[in-house]
Structure formats: C-alpha cells, structure tokens
C-alpha cells in the first residue's frame, strides 16, 4: 500500500482535492503503467490532492480558463506525491543523464508538499493540445528555457509554442511558475518558501 492509502484521512484533512469538472480532467499517470517507471507506482490510487494555497491558485486558473478558453480544459497528470515514491523515482534515475529531472527525496520535491502540478490542456471534445512533446519526456525539446532555440531550428512549431504559452499564461497569471526544463510542471511557491514551512506527505 502506498502512503496515499495509509494516510488518506490525514491527506483529506490537510490537503484539498481536485476533481473532474467542466474545466478539469484527471489522468494521473503514476496510477497507470504509462509513465517513465513503466509501472503503477501509486497502487491504483487515482485521487488528486494539492496544498490549500495551490488549490486556491488553481481554482482561479480554472476561472480564467472558463472565461478565455471555453472550449478547453486542464488535464492533470500529477500533483501531491508521497516522498517515499519520490525516493523510488530518484533511485531509478540516479547515475543516468536524466537524474536532474527528479528532485532528491530530501528536502523533497514540491510535489511532496502538494505545491506542484503536472498538467496540460485538451479540447473538451477530446484531443490534447500539441505541446511538442508528451509528459515526462526527458529530451531537451521539453525544456521551456530552450524554446527559442527550438523555434529557430523548426523542431518546435509556432503552434506548439503558442499552445505552451496558453497553458503557461493561465497558470502564471495566478502565481504558479513553470519549471525551466519541463513545460508541464508548475510550482505554486518557490522552494525556499515551502521547505520546512508546509506539511510533507511521507
């Protein structure tokens, strides 16, 4: 059993649940085999939680989405994640060229505090918006900091870039910040404002 199952009552008391709605779909990748670990690391737990401050920010992003892009909805891939699973991720990539894609379990990823969200956008009638790469793609093409380079080379199209900008504006207008090497990852607060100050899910 994961920490999700073992600490569900505590999680429900201290975090806020994001549910399917007109503005949100859930497709929690680590509750499936479709992820870089190629296994269901969440043990079938497919509910989505975030810290209360991140929840309020995301609800404002949903309001903006509804007003500005009524044909779209957010598709959430991951949010609150136990530190015990973070350790599994880190061990899996340790010593590989992709080690920097996963935060070490100490002091922890912002996901472990419910302060990070992995998400994209999709049309309400089905299709994902084309962002140039999928989720947990460790290629340089996924990195926001390199987008101008890939636009010039043609490896990132203007449509893909503009789709990323729509997602980024919706989140960053509410205070989230995109991670410089993952277009899908948004932090609610900076690490130095989270570590040691908010609850962590072990």
C-alpha positions as CSV (number, residue, x, y, z in Angstrom):
1,X,0.0,0.0,0.0
2,X,1.2,3.5,-0.8
3,X,1.4,6.4,1.6
4,X,-1.8,7.6,-0.1
5,X,-3.8,4.6,1.1
6,X,-2.1,4.5,4.6
7,X,-2.6,8.3,5.3
8,X,-5.8,9.0,3.5
9,X,-7.6,10.5,6.5
10,X,-4.6,12.8,7.2
11,X,-4.4,13.8,3.5
12,X,-8.1,14.6,3.3
13,X,-7.7,16.8,6.4
14,X,-4.7,18.7,5.3
15,X,-4.9,18.9,1.5
16,X,-7.6,19.9,-1.0
17,X,-8.9,17.5,-3.6
18,X,-9.1,18.5,-7.3
19,X,-11.9,16.6,-9.0
20,X,-13.2,16.2,-12.6
21,X,-15.2,19.2,-13.7
22,X,-16.1,21.3,-16.7
23,X,-12.6,22.8,-16.5
24,X,-10.6,19.7,-15.3
25,X,-9.9,16.2,-16.4
26,X,-7.7,13.8,-14.4
27,X,-5.3,11.3,-15.9
28,X,-2.9,10.5,-13.1
29,X,0.0,9.0,-14.9
30,X,1.7,7.3,-11.9
31,X,-1.6,5.5,-11.2
32,X,-1.1,3.7,-14.5
33,X,1.8,1.9,-16.3
34,X,2.1,4.8,-18.8
35,X,5.0,6.7,-17.2
36,X,8.8,6.7,-17.1
37,X,8.8,4.0,-14.4
38,X,6.6,1.8,-16.6
39,X,4.7,0.6,-13.5
40,X,1.7,1.7,-11.4
41,X,3.6,3.3,-8.6
42,X,0.5,4.8,-6.9
43,X,-1.0,1.3,-6.4
44,X,-4.2,2.3,-8.1
45,X,-4.7,5.5,-6.0
46,X,-6.1,8.0,-8.5
47,X,-7.4,10.9,-6.5
48,X,-5.7,14.3,-6.9
49,X,-4.7,16.5,-4.0
50,X,-2.8,19.7,-3.6
51,X,-2.0,22.1,-0.7
52,X,-4.7,24.6,0.1
53,X,-2.8,27.6,-1.2
54,X,-2.1,25.8,-4.5
55,X,-5.8,24.7,-4.7
56,X,-7.0,28.3,-4.5
57,X,-4.5,29.4,-7.1
58,X,-5.6,26.6,-9.4
59,X,-9.3,27.4,-9.0
60,X,-8.5,30.9,-10.1
61,X,-6.7,29.5,-13.2
62,X,-9.8,27.4,-13.9
63,X,-12.0,30.5,-13.7
64,X,-9.7,32.2,-16.2
65,X,-9.7,29.2,-18.5
66,X,-13.5,29.2,-18.5
67,X,-13.7,32.9,-19.5
68,X,-10.8,33.0,-22.0
69,X,-10.8,29.5,-23.5
70,X,-14.2,27.9,-23.0
71,X,-13.5,25.0,-25.5
72,X,-10.5,23.8,-23.4
73,X,-10.0,22.1,-20.1
74,X,-7.0,21.3,-18.0
75,X,-5.7,17.7,-18.0
76,X,-3.9,17.0,-14.7
77,X,-1.2,14.3,-14.8
78,X,0.2,14.6,-11.2
79,X,0.0,16.7,-8.1
80,X,0.6,15.6,-4.5
81,X,3.1,12.7,-4.4
82,X,4.5,10.9,-1.3
83,X,8.2,11.4,-0.5
84,X,8.5,7.6,-0.4
85,X,7.6,7.4,-4.1
86,X,9.9,10.4,-4.8
87,X,12.7,8.3,-3.5
88,X,11.8,5.5,-5.9
89,X,11.9,7.9,-8.8
90,X,15.2,9.3,-7.7
91,X,16.8,5.9,-7.3
92,X,15.5,4.9,-10.8
93,X,17.2,7.8,-12.5
94,X,20.3,8.2,-10.2
95,X,23.5,7.9,-12.2
96,X,21.8,8.4,-15.5
97,X,21.9,11.6,-17.7
98,X,18.3,12.2,-16.6
99,X,19.0,12.4,-12.9
100,X,18.3,16.1,-12.7
101,X,14.7,15.6,-13.9
102,X,13.7,14.2,-10.5
103,X,14.3,16.1,-7.2
104,X,16.0,14.2,-4.4
105,X,13.7,13.0,-1.7
106,X,15.5,15.2,0.9
107,X,14.5,18.0,1.3
108,X,11.9,16.8,-1.2
109,X,10.1,17.7,-4.4
110,X,7.4,20.4,-4.2
111,X,5.1,17.6,-5.4
112,X,5.6,16.0,-1.9
113,X,4.1,19.1,-0.3
114,X,1.2,19.3,-2.8
115,X,2.8,22.5,-4.2
116,X,3.5,21.4,-7.7
117,X,1.2,20.3,-10.6
118,X,1.9,18.5,-13.8
119,X,-0.7,19.3,-16.4
120,X,-1.6,20.2,-20.0
121,X,-4.6,21.4,-21.9
122,X,-7.1,19.4,-24.0
123,X,-10.1,20.2,-26.2
124,X,-13.3,19.5,-24.3
125,X,-14.2,17.2,-27.2
126,X,-11.1,15.1,-26.8
127,X,-7.7,15.9,-28.3
128,X,-4.7,17.1,-26.3
129,X,-3.2,20.4,-27.5
130,X,0.1,19.7,-29.3
131,X,2.9,20.9,-27.0
132,X,5.8,19.4,-29.0
133,X,6.4,16.5,-26.5
134,X,4.4,14.4,-24.2
135,X,4.6,14.1,-20.4
136,X,7.9,13.1,-18.7
137,X,9.8,13.5,-22.0
138,X,13.4,13.9,-20.9
139,X,14.5,15.4,-24.2
140,X,15.8,19.0,-24.4
141,X,12.7,19.8,-26.6
142,X,10.6,19.7,-23.4
143,X,12.5,22.5,-21.8
144,X,10.9,26.0,-21.7
145,X,14.4,27.5,-21.3
146,X,15.4,26.2,-24.8
147,X,12.1,27.0,-26.6
148,X,13.6,29.9,-28.6
149,X,16.4,27.7,-29.8
150,X,14.0,25.0,-31.0
151,X,11.7,27.5,-32.6
152,X,14.6,28.7,-34.7
153,X,15.6,25.2,-35.7
154,X,12.0,24.3,-36.5
155,X,11.9,21.4,-34.1
156,X,9.3,23.3,-32.1
157,X,6.5,24.7,-34.3
158,X,4.8,28.1,-33.6
159,X,1.6,26.2,-32.9
160,X,3.2,24.0,-30.3
161,X,4.9,27.1,-28.7
162,X,1.7,29.1,-28.7
163,X,-0.1,26.2,-27.0
164,X,2.5,26.1,-24.3
165,X,2.1,29.9,-23.9
166,X,-1.7,29.5,-23.4
167,X,-1.1,26.9,-20.6
168,X,1.7,29.0,-19.1
169,X,-0.3,32.2,-19.0
170,X,-3.3,30.5,-17.3
171,X,-1.0,29.2,-14.6
172,X,1.5,32.0,-14.2
173,X,-1.3,34.7,-14.1
174,X,-2.3,33.1,-10.8
175,X,1.3,32.9,-9.4
176,X,2.5,29.5,-10.5
177,X,5.9,29.3,-12.1
178,X,6.8,26.8,-14.9
179,X,9.9,24.6,-14.3
180,X,12.6,25.6,-16.7
181,X,13.1,22.1,-18.0
182,X,9.5,20.7,-18.0
183,X,6.8,22.6,-19.8
184,X,4.1,20.7,-17.9
185,X,5.4,21.3,-14.4
186,X,4.3,24.3,-12.4
187,X,5.3,25.3,-8.8
188,X,2.8,27.2,-6.6
189,X,5.5,28.8,-4.5
190,X,9.4,28.9,-4.6
191,X,11.2,26.1,-2.8
192,X,12.6,28.3,-0.1
193,X,9.0,29.3,0.9
194,X,7.9,25.7,1.1
195,X,10.7,23.5,2.6
196,X,10.3,23.4,6.4
197,X,7.2,25.6,6.3
198,X,4.5,23.3,4.9
199,X,3.4,19.7,5.5
200,X,5.0,17.0,3.5
201,X,3.5,13.6,2.6
202,X,5.9,10.9,3.6
